[in-house]
Amino acid sequence: MKRIATDRLFLALCCSLALSCSEYKRAEQPWEAGALVDAGGEKQIVSPMTDATVDQLQPLLDGTADKGITPDSAVPDGATLDSAATLDGNLADSGVKGPPCVGSTGTALWRVRWSTPMSWSIVADALPTLNNWTAQPVQPGSSLIDGKAVLLKSNSFILFRWDWSGIAGYKSAQLCARAKTHGGGKNNGFYAWSPFHGTSATSSVFDFKGYVYQCVDFTAMMSVADPPGNVGFRLYPDSAGADLAMEEVELCLQGLTFK
């Protein structure tokens, strides 16, 4: 069983925290401490997550069974290996506003990096609003690998949330990560989990040599009809391998249309 059965944090957040806030003026959320700032043209938040902060969310976890949500234990074991993404030009969709993806084709709805284990920066995006935006590592390594990559260990994940406001739809999607396997053990990949859309395929593995992009099909892992407080997922290193040094993550949409 993957680690999703050990931590219901994201499920509770999605179900219990449907926040309303104006663009760039985000309400402080229980897993965050800080404010959205403009850091040289990049949108950044510094959020010192600690184990104690996670523990404070336990009251939210206690009531999840009453909200009609399928328990984590019902998510099936394992994930099908997905072949590496085919890169054929890396161009944004013709006529669509927004930056092109780097790791795949289509438009980057968002692309994020980290300047510390707890500080993220949106380096490119096509989001009409940053309501509910989060790219928060949970229990990562204490320092960046190679000065640029968040270390995801066996008990780590990254919580991503955003808002579909202003977006009409998309034809297909890929979640892409630029990373490398770190430390001892077998080469590793990543997968994502959402309490409303299940578990994604597991990416092809990263090796120890250098940072490369791997992608998984994400078309069915989200919907523009999802309520604002329920949009998001957790990204995990696969439990079968070593730690991952995660440099960059982007969500690539093909056929993106706006309202």
N, C-alpha and C positions, 0 to 999 in steps of 0.2 A: 504493500500500500504506500502510495506516495505520501509526502509529508502533509498533504492537505487535511488529513484527519487529526493532526496534532494542534492545529491553530485555526480557530474560526474568526480571527480578527477582522479580515476583510468582509466576510459575510455579515458580521454585526455592523460594521461601518456602513456598508451599502444599504442595509435594511433600516438602520436607525438614524442615519445622519443625512437627510435630504436637506441640504443647506441652500439658502437663497442669499446671494450676495452680488453686488454690482461688479462690473468688469474691473480688474486690477485692484479691487478692494475686498479681499476675501475675508470672511469670518474666520477667526482662528479656530482650528479644528482640534479635537482631543489628542490626536497623534502629532500635532505640530506645535511649535512655539516660534513665533517670528512673523514677518510680514513680507508680502511680495514687494520686491524692489526692482528698479531698473538698474542693472549692472552693466553699464557700457553698451546698451542696446539689447542685452539679454535679460529675460525675465527670470529672476532668481529668488529662491527662498532658503533661508537657513533655518533648519528644523532639528534641534538637538534631540533626537530620539534616544531613549534609554530603556533598559529593561523595566525600570520603575514606571515609565510612561505607559508601556504596554500593559503592565499589571493593572494600571488604573482603569483600563477598559473592560476588566472582567465583568462588572455589572451588566455591560451590554451583551456579553456572551451568554449570560445566564438565561436570557429571555428569548433566544433565537428560535427555540423549538415551538414557541407559541405564535410565530409569525408565518407559519405555513411554508417554511423553506425546507427543501430536501436536505437531510443531514449530509455532512461531508462524507460519511462512511458509505453513502450510496453512490459516490462517484467511482466508476470502475477502476481497477488496478491497471497500470501500464499505459503506455501511449505508443502509437505507431510511429516508427521512424519516418521522417519526412526528408526527401532528397533536397539538396541545396537548391536555392532559388536560381532560376535562369535569368541572367542579366543581359538585357538586349537594348542597351541605349541609355538606361537610367534617366529617361526624360519624363517630365511632368506631362499629364494629359493635355492634349492640344486645347487651348482655349480656357483652361482651368486656372484660376488664380491660385498661387501658392507655390512653394519651393519644390523642386524635383527631389525624389528620393535618392539616397546614396547607395543603399544596399540592394535595391530592387527598382522596378519600374513604378510609374505613377507619381502621385503627389504626396508629399510628407504632411500628414495632418499635424504631426508634431515630431520633432527630433530632440532628444535630451542628452545632456552630459552632466557630469558631476565634478565640482571643483574641490569638494571635500566629501568624506563619506556621508555627510548629511546635508550638503548643499547642491541643489540641482540648478541647471540653466537650460532653458529652452533655446536652442541655437537656430531652429527654423520651425515655422508652423504656418498652417492655413486656418487656424481656429478663429472664428468670429468673436469668441469670448473666452476668457480664462476662468470663468466660473467653475468652482469645484476642482480646479487643476491641482494635481499632486503627482510627484514622481519620487516617492519617499522610500529609501532603503530602510529595511527593518532588520536589526541585528547584523549589520555588515562588519567587515574587518575594520580595525581601528584606524587604518591609514589607507590612502590610495595606492594601488599597485602601479609602478612606473610613473607615479605622479599624476595619473589621469583615470584610473579604472577602479570602480567599486568592487571590493572583494565579496563575493557571494559564497558563503560557506553552507554546510549542510542544514543549518538552522536559519538561513537568511532568505529573504525575498525582497522584491521591490513592489510597492503598491502604486499603481497608476490609476488616476481618476481624471475625468474631463467632462465637458458638457457638449452635447450635440446641437445646442441652440444655433440657428442660422444655417444649418447643413440639412439639405433635403435628402441625400442618399449617396450611395456608391454601388458599384457593380461587384467589386471584389476587393480583398484586403490581404496584406501580409504584415506580420510583425517581424521586424528584423533587428538583430542585435550584433554589434561589433564587439568581439570579446576574444579571449584566449583561455585555455585551461591553465590553472595555476597550482603549483605545489606538487605533491606526490599523488600517485594513483592513476586511474585510466582517463583518457580524453573524455571530455564531458560536453553536453549540449544544454539546452534550456527548454522549458515548456511554460505555459501560462494556464491559470485556472480562474474561472469566474463562477460564483454561486448560481448564476442565472443561465450560463451558457456552457458550463462544464469545463472539460480539460482539453487543451489543444494537443496537436501532435507534438512530439519532441523533435527538436531541430537536429540536423546533422551535427556531429561533434566538432568542437574546436580543438586544435592541437596546442602544443606548448610553445611553438616557434614564434608566433606573432599574432597580432590582432587582425581578424578577418570578419566579414559579415556572414551570418547564416540567417535564414528566414523560414517561417512556417506560415501555412495558409491560415488566415485569421478571419475569413469571410463570415463564418457562422459563429464566431466567438463574441459578437456584439451586434447591436441593432440601433438604428437612429430612433426607434420607437421606445427604447429603454428610458425610464424616468430619470431625470437628472441625478438624483442621489444614488442611482443604481448602476451608473456607467463606470466601468473599470474592471481591473483584473490584477492578479498577482503574478509576477514573473519569478520562477524558481530555477536554480540549477538542477539538472536531473540528478536524482539520488544515486544513479549507477556509477557516477564518475567522481573526479576530484573537484576542487573549488573552481569557480569561474571568476576571472577578472573582467568586469563588464565596463567597457569604455563608453558605449553609445547605444541608444535604443531609438528606433523610429517606427512609426505606424504608417504604412504606405497604403494609400487608397487608389484604386483604378476606377475611372468613371465617376469621380467626385463631382457632386452638384450642390449648389447653394440655393437657399430660399431667397 
